[in-house]
């Protein structure tokens, strides 16, 4: 089922009207709390409205203009039918993984290859998990992604239907990565709102890879919300590859909560997209935790990529590392707004935050704002940002060793990105990303 959004009224009113018309087309089931969350969320969305440049957090990203288009709201329980050949270019064959394919936010079992999972591990759609594991879903769903101050999180919560679900029980180690391949398909402009929930219980270990691609030339907007719970002594590595093409825009909101002695790492790389906004928030709800946020944007044409992070230290004796890098070509634009919050009483925090950018043309733009907000006195926290061009002395040195100017520039850019790529702990994924970056840099100097 699809619903055309009325273009004769304000964008906010279009969604509110669509919610009223399609009230039953959502992840309600028999769960009264989720149904109530939907009602509360649409009411909050009506109060907040779509973000504009008047808000400090959206100063450099005009998302309202991108949303104000004649999209069709996808409410179908299934995505369009695709063949294995349609997804073949995106499967990362070198990476041995439990693969789940989602088409327009819905799991397609015919294209998935889950294989044998450790006992107790659940890997399914969110809708299926709501029916078969309601206790787990109710305990964690909507607990970490707060829609009170985020209009698009509220919008996603109001229209939630389906998405990806992972449950790793206590003490379980999932050796192979869990790979969610998200594919956007269809002939009409679509507005999609998938919802994901990852639960990694005490002492469990998992690696999650998400890759976003598109097989349509139509304009699309994807408003994703992903929640992650990392239990005591648990370890979750989360990788996101964004490459949906020049006609795709998205807001991807990630919210994670950590318990004592846990490790949570996120790594996002953006290759394409018209307007891309990534919100990443980690709430450290335990002591002796390690949190890592890494990001890389390889800009070209008129891409606009905005990475907005919030690292909340609310317990003592924790560390966090944050590193985002951009390589911007043509008329591409990147925004980085990262904030580290250390609350009163959260002593002995070691927090590092850095944003580095290489700008290759005079028409490319970077807006950067690393922030520290500290209310404790026994901490070691630092932040910084650098912007510049390729080191021509380094290029000269490489050319003096017999390399062409083109090859020298490519090697310099690769060296710049290697600090982020070294954090990719999955060999097949790292090789896949490295090859894509090499080819992109090669296209810069043709």
C-alpha positions as CSV (number, residue, x, y, z in Angstrom):
1,X,0.0,0.0,0.0
2,X,1.2,3.5,-0.8
3,X,-0.2,7.0,0.0
4,X,0.6,10.0,-2.1
5,X,1.5,12.9,0.1
6,X,-0.7,16.0,-0.6
7,X,1.5,18.7,-2.1
8,X,-1.1,21.5,-1.6
9,X,-0.5,21.8,2.1
10,X,2.5,22.2,4.4
11,X,4.8,19.2,4.6
12,X,3.9,18.7,8.3
13,X,0.2,18.6,7.5
14,X,0.8,16.1,4.7
15,X,2.3,13.6,7.2
16,X,-0.3,14.3,9.9
17,X,-3.1,13.7,7.4
18,X,-1.4,10.5,6.1
19,X,-1.1,9.3,9.7
20,X,-4.9,9.8,10.3
21,X,-5.8,8.0,7.1
22,X,-3.4,5.1,7.6
23,X,-3.7,4.8,11.3
24,X,-3.8,0.9,11.2
25,X,-1.0,0.5,8.8
26,X,1.8,0.3,11.3
27,X,3.6,-1.9,13.9
28,X,0.8,-1.9,16.4
29,X,0.0,-5.6,16.9
30,X,-1.3,-6.2,20.4
31,X,1.4,-4.0,22.0
32,X,-0.4,-1.1,23.6
33,X,2.8,0.7,24.5
34,X,4.0,0.9,20.9
35,X,0.5,2.0,19.8
36,X,0.6,4.8,22.4
37,X,4.1,5.8,21.4
38,X,2.8,6.3,17.9
39,X,0.1,8.6,19.1
40,X,2.5,10.6,21.3
41,X,5.0,10.8,18.5
42,X,2.7,12.2,15.8
43,X,1.5,14.8,18.4
44,X,5.1,15.8,19.2
45,X,6.0,15.9,15.4
46,X,3.1,18.3,14.9
47,X,4.5,20.5,17.7
48,X,8.1,20.5,16.5
49,X,7.6,20.7,12.8
50,X,10.2,19.8,10.2
51,X,13.6,21.3,11.1
52,X,14.7,24.5,9.4
53,X,18.0,26.4,9.2
54,X,16.8,28.6,12.0
55,X,17.7,25.8,14.4
56,X,21.4,25.7,15.4
57,X,21.6,22.0,14.9
58,X,20.4,22.3,11.3
59,X,22.1,25.6,10.4
60,X,24.0,24.3,7.5
61,X,21.6,21.6,6.2
62,X,18.2,22.5,4.6
63,X,16.4,19.3,5.1
64,X,12.9,20.9,4.9
65,X,13.5,21.8,1.2
66,X,14.4,18.1,0.5
67,X,11.3,16.8,2.3
68,X,9.0,19.3,0.5
69,X,8.6,17.1,-2.6
70,X,5.7,15.0,-4.0
71,X,6.9,11.7,-2.5
72,X,4.7,8.6,-2.1
73,X,4.6,7.3,1.5
74,X,5.4,3.6,1.3
75,X,3.1,1.6,3.6
76,X,3.3,-1.8,1.8
77,X,4.2,-4.8,4.0
78,X,6.5,-6.0,1.2
79,X,8.9,-4.3,-1.1
80,X,9.0,-4.7,-4.9
81,X,10.2,-8.0,-6.2
82,X,13.9,-8.2,-7.0
83,X,16.1,-10.9,-8.5
84,X,19.5,-12.0,-7.2
85,X,21.1,-10.3,-10.2
86,X,19.7,-6.9,-8.9
87,X,21.6,-7.1,-5.7
88,X,24.7,-8.9,-6.9
89,X,26.8,-5.7,-7.2
90,X,26.2,-5.0,-3.5
91,X,26.7,-8.3,-1.8
92,X,30.4,-7.9,-0.8
93,X,31.3,-11.5,-1.7
94,X,34.6,-11.4,0.1
95,X,32.8,-10.9,3.4
96,X,31.5,-14.2,4.8
97,X,28.4,-13.1,6.7
98,X,24.8,-13.8,7.8
99,X,23.0,-11.8,5.1
100,X,19.6,-10.3,5.4
101,X,18.2,-8.2,2.4
102,X,15.7,-5.5,3.0
103,X,13.8,-4.0,0.1
104,X,12.3,-0.6,0.9
105,X,12.7,-1.5,4.6
106,X,11.1,-4.9,4.5
107,X,12.9,-8.2,4.8
108,X,13.0,-10.3,1.6
109,X,13.7,-13.9,2.7
110,X,14.2,-15.1,-0.9
111,X,17.3,-12.9,-1.3
112,X,18.6,-13.4,2.2
113,X,21.2,-16.0,3.3
114,X,21.2,-16.2,7.1
115,X,22.9,-19.6,7.4
116,X,23.4,-21.2,10.8
117,X,23.2,-18.9,13.8
118,X,24.4,-19.6,17.3
119,X,21.8,-21.0,19.6
120,X,19.4,-18.3,20.9
121,X,20.4,-15.6,18.4
122,X,17.4,-14.0,16.6
123,X,17.9,-12.3,13.2
124,X,14.6,-11.2,11.6
125,X,12.4,-8.3,10.7
126,X,11.2,-6.0,13.4
127,X,7.6,-6.8,12.6
128,X,8.3,-10.6,13.0
129,X,10.2,-9.9,16.3
130,X,7.2,-8.0,17.6
131,X,5.0,-11.1,17.1
132,X,7.5,-13.8,18.2
133,X,9.6,-11.9,20.9
134,X,7.2,-9.2,22.2
135,X,8.9,-9.0,25.6
136,X,12.3,-8.2,24.1
137,X,10.9,-5.6,21.7
138,X,8.8,-3.9,24.4
139,X,11.8,-3.7,26.8
140,X,14.0,-2.0,24.3
141,X,12.0,-0.4,21.5
142,X,11.7,3.4,21.8
143,X,13.9,3.5,24.9
144,X,17.1,5.0,23.4
145,X,16.0,7.2,20.4
146,X,14.2,10.1,22.0
147,X,11.6,11.8,19.8
148,X,10.9,14.7,22.3
149,X,13.4,17.0,20.6
150,X,13.9,15.3,17.2
151,X,11.1,15.8,14.8
152,X,12.2,13.2,12.3
153,X,12.6,10.6,15.0
154,X,9.1,11.4,16.1
155,X,7.9,11.0,12.5
156,X,9.6,7.6,12.2
157,X,8.1,6.5,15.5
158,X,4.6,7.5,14.3
159,X,4.8,5.6,11.1
160,X,6.9,2.6,12.2
161,X,6.2,-0.6,10.3
162,X,9.2,-2.7,9.9
163,X,13.0,-2.9,9.8
164,X,15.8,-5.1,11.0
165,X,16.0,-6.9,14.4
166,X,18.9,-8.6,16.2
167,X,18.9,-10.3,19.5
168,X,22.1,-11.8,20.9
169,X,21.6,-13.5,24.3
170,X,24.0,-13.2,27.2
171,X,27.4,-14.8,26.7
172,X,26.9,-15.6,23.0
173,X,29.6,-14.8,20.4
174,X,28.4,-14.4,16.8
175,X,31.6,-15.1,14.9
176,X,30.5,-14.0,11.4
177,X,29.3,-10.5,10.7
178,X,25.5,-9.9,10.5
179,X,25.0,-8.1,7.1
180,X,21.9,-6.0,6.5
181,X,21.7,-5.1,2.8
182,X,19.2,-2.3,2.3
183,X,18.0,-1.8,-1.2
184,X,15.6,1.0,-2.4
185,X,13.5,0.1,-5.4
186,X,10.5,1.3,-7.3
187,X,9.5,3.6,-10.1
188,X,8.0,6.5,-8.1
189,X,9.5,9.0,-5.7
190,X,9.3,7.3,-2.3
191,X,9.5,8.3,1.4
192,X,10.6,5.4,3.5
193,X,10.9,5.0,7.3
194,X,12.6,1.8,8.4
195,X,13.2,1.1,12.1
196,X,16.0,-1.1,13.4
197,X,16.6,-2.6,16.9
198,X,19.8,-4.4,18.0
199,X,20.0,-6.0,21.4
200,X,23.3,-7.4,22.5
201,X,23.0,-8.7,26.0
202,X,25.6,-9.1,28.8
203,X,28.9,-10.6,27.7
204,X,27.7,-11.1,24.1
205,X,29.8,-10.1,21.0
206,X,28.5,-9.2,17.6
207,X,29.5,-7.3,14.4
208,X,26.8,-5.6,12.3
209,X,27.3,-4.3,8.8
210,X,24.7,-2.2,7.0
211,X,25.0,-1.2,3.4
212,X,22.5,1.1,1.7
213,X,22.0,1.0,-2.1
214,X,19.4,1.9,-4.7
215,X,18.2,0.3,-8.0
216,X,15.9,3.2,-8.9
217,X,16.5,6.5,-10.6
218,X,13.5,8.1,-8.8
219,X,14.1,10.7,-6.0
220,X,13.8,9.0,-2.6
221,X,14.0,10.1,1.0
222,X,14.7,7.5,3.8
223,X,14.1,8.5,7.4
224,X,15.8,5.7,9.4
225,X,15.9,5.3,13.2
226,X,18.2,2.6,14.7
227,X,18.4,1.7,18.4
228,X,21.2,-0.4,20.0
229,X,21.5,-1.8,23.5
230,X,24.9,-3.1,24.6
231,X,24.8,-5.0,27.9
232,X,27.4,-5.4,30.6
233,X,30.8,-6.6,29.2
234,X,29.2,-6.9,25.7
235,X,30.9,-5.7,22.5
236,X,29.1,-4.4,19.4
237,X,30.8,-3.2,16.3
238,X,28.4,-1.4,13.9
239,X,29.4,-0.4,10.3
240,X,27.3,1.7,7.9
241,X,28.0,2.1,4.2
242,X,25.9,4.8,2.5
243,X,25.9,4.7,-1.3
244,X,22.3,5.1,-2.6
245,X,23.2,7.5,-5.5
246,X,22.7,11.1,-6.4
247,X,18.9,11.1,-6.2
248,X,18.6,9.7,-2.7
249,X,18.4,11.7,0.5
250,X,18.2,10.5,4.0
251,X,18.3,11.2,7.7
252,X,19.8,8.3,9.6
253,X,19.4,8.5,13.4
254,X,21.4,6.1,15.6
255,X,21.0,5.9,19.3
256,X,22.9,3.5,21.5
257,X,23.0,2.7,25.2
258,X,26.0,1.0,27.0
259,X,26.1,-0.8,30.3
260,X,29.1,-1.4,32.6
261,X,32.4,-2.6,30.9
262,X,30.9,-2.6,27.4
263,X,32.5,-1.6,24.1
264,X,30.4,0.0,21.4
265,X,31.9,1.2,18.1
266,X,30.2,2.8,15.1
267,X,31.8,3.5,11.7
268,X,29.9,5.4,8.9
269,X,31.2,6.0,5.4
270,X,29.3,8.0,2.8
271,X,30.0,7.7,-0.9
272,X,26.9,9.3,-2.4
273,X,23.5,11.0,-1.7
274,X,21.9,14.3,-2.5
275,X,21.4,15.3,1.1
276,X,22.6,13.0,3.9
277,X,22.2,13.7,7.6
278,X,23.6,11.2,10.2
279,X,22.7,11.6,13.8
280,X,24.6,9.4,16.2
281,X,24.0,9.5,20.0
282,X,25.7,7.2,22.6
283,X,24.5,7.2,26.2
284,X,27.1,5.6,28.4
285,X,25.0,4.3,31.3
286,X,27.8,2.4,33.0
287,X,31.3,2.7,34.2
288,X,34.5,1.4,32.5
289,X,33.0,1.6,29.1
290,X,34.7,2.3,25.7
291,X,32.8,4.2,23.0
292,X,34.1,4.8,19.4
293,X,32.6,6.9,16.7
294,X,34.3,7.0,13.3
295,X,33.2,8.6,10.0
296,X,34.4,9.2,6.5
297,X,32.8,11.2,3.7
298,X,34.2,10.9,0.1
299,X,32.4,13.8,-1.5
300,X,31.8,14.5,-5.2
301,X,29.5,16.6,-7.4
302,X,26.9,18.4,-5.2
303,X,26.7,15.9,-2.3
304,X,25.7,17.4,1.0
305,X,26.7,15.3,4.1
306,X,26.0,16.3,7.7
307,X,27.4,14.2,10.6
308,X,25.9,15.2,13.9
309,X,27.1,13.4,17.0
310,X,26.3,13.4,20.7
311,X,28.6,11.5,23.1
312,X,27.0,11.5,26.6
313,X,29.2,10.5,29.5
314,X,26.9,10.2,32.5
315,X,29.0,7.7,34.5
316,X,32.6,7.8,35.7
317,X,35.7,5.9,34.5
318,X,35.0,5.8,30.7
319,X,36.7,6.6,27.5
320,X,35.5,7.7,24.1
321,X,37.2,8.2,20.7
322,X,35.7,10.2,17.9
323,X,37.3,10.8,14.5
324,X,35.5,12.0,11.3
325,X,37.3,12.8,8.1
326,X,36.2,14.3,4.7
327,X,37.6,14.4,1.3
328,X,35.6,16.9,-0.7
329,X,35.7,17.4,-4.5
330,X,33.7,19.4,-7.0
331,X,30.9,21.3,-5.2
332,X,30.4,18.9,-2.4
333,X,29.7,20.1,1.2
334,X,30.3,18.4,4.5
335,X,29.1,19.4,8.0
336,X,30.5,18.1,11.3
337,X,28.9,19.0,14.6
338,X,30.2,16.8,17.4
339,X,29.5,17.2,21.1
340,X,31.0,15.5,24.1
341,X,29.0,15.9,27.3
342,X,30.5,15.0,30.6
343,X,28.0,15.4,33.4
344,X,28.7,16.4,37.0
345,X,30.1,13.4,38.9
346,X,31.3,11.6,35.8
347,X,35.0,11.8,36.8
348,X,38.0,10.2,35.2
349,X,36.7,10.5,31.6
350,X,39.1,10.3,28.7
351,X,37.4,11.7,25.6
352,X,39.0,12.5,22.3
353,X,37.3,14.2,19.3
354,X,38.8,15.2,16.0
355,X,37.5,16.3,12.6
356,X,39.9,16.6,9.6
357,X,39.0,17.6,6.0
358,X,40.8,17.9,2.7
359,X,39.2,20.3,0.2
360,X,40.2,19.7,-3.4
361,X,38.4,22.5,-5.1
362,X,37.4,26.1,-4.4
363,X,33.7,25.3,-4.7
364,X,33.7,22.6,-2.0
365,X,32.7,23.6,1.5
366,X,33.2,22.3,5.1
367,X,31.5,23.5,8.2
368,X,32.9,22.1,11.4
369,X,32.0,22.6,15.1
370,X,33.5,20.1,17.6
371,X,32.3,20.8,21.1
372,X,33.1,19.9,24.7
373,X,30.6,20.5,27.6
374,X,32.2,19.4,30.8
375,X,30.9,19.6,34.4
376,X,33.5,17.4,36.1
377,X,37.1,18.4,37.0
378,X,39.0,15.1,36.8
379,X,38.9,14.5,33.1
380,X,41.2,14.4,30.1
381,X,39.2,15.7,27.1
382,X,40.4,17.2,23.8
383,X,38.9,18.3,20.5
384,X,40.1,19.8,17.3
385,X,39.5,20.4,13.6
386,X,41.7,20.9,10.6
387,X,41.0,21.9,7.0
388,X,43.4,22.0,4.2
389,X,44.5,20.8,0.8
390,X,46.7,17.9,-0.3
391,X,50.3,18.3,1.0
392,X,52.2,19.3,-2.1
393,X,55.5,18.5,-0.5
394,X,54.4,15.0,0.0
395,X,53.2,14.8,-3.7
396,X,56.6,16.2,-4.8
397,X,58.4,13.6,-2.7
398,X,56.4,10.7,-4.3
399,X,56.9,12.1,-7.8
400,X,60.7,12.3,-7.1
401,X,60.4,8.5,-6.5
402,X,59.0,7.9,-10.0
403,X,55.3,8.1,-9.4
404,X,53.0,10.1,-11.7
405,X,51.3,13.2,-10.4
406,X,47.9,11.4,-10.5
407,X,49.2,8.4,-8.6
408,X,50.9,10.6,-6.1
409,X,47.7,12.5,-5.3
410,X,45.8,9.3,-5.0
411,X,48.3,7.8,-2.5
412,X,48.2,11.0,-0.4
413,X,44.5,10.9,-0.2
414,X,44.5,7.2,0.7
415,X,47.0,7.8,3.4
416,X,44.7,10.5,4.8
417,X,41.7,8.0,5.0
418,X,43.7,5.1,6.3
419,X,43.4,6.3,10.0
420,X,39.6,5.6,9.7
421,X,39.9,2.5,7.6
422,X,42.3,0.9,10.1
423,X,39.3,0.8,12.5
424,X,37.5,-1.7,10.1
425,X,38.0,-5.0,11.8
426,X,36.3,-7.1,9.1
427,X,38.9,-7.9,6.4
428,X,36.4,-8.4,3.6
429,X,34.6,-5.2,4.4
430,X,37.8,-3.2,4.7
431,X,39.0,-4.5,1.3
432,X,35.7,-3.7,-0.3
433,X,35.7,-0.1,1.1
434,X,39.4,0.4,0.2
435,X,38.7,-0.6,-3.4
436,X,35.7,1.8,-3.7
437,X,37.8,4.7,-2.2
438,X,40.7,4.0,-4.6
439,X,38.4,4.0,-7.6
440,X,36.7,7.2,-6.4
441,X,40.0,9.0,-5.9
442,X,41.1,7.8,-9.3
443,X,38.1,9.5,-10.9
444,X,39.1,12.8,-9.2
445,X,42.3,13.0,-11.3
446,X,41.2,11.7,-14.7
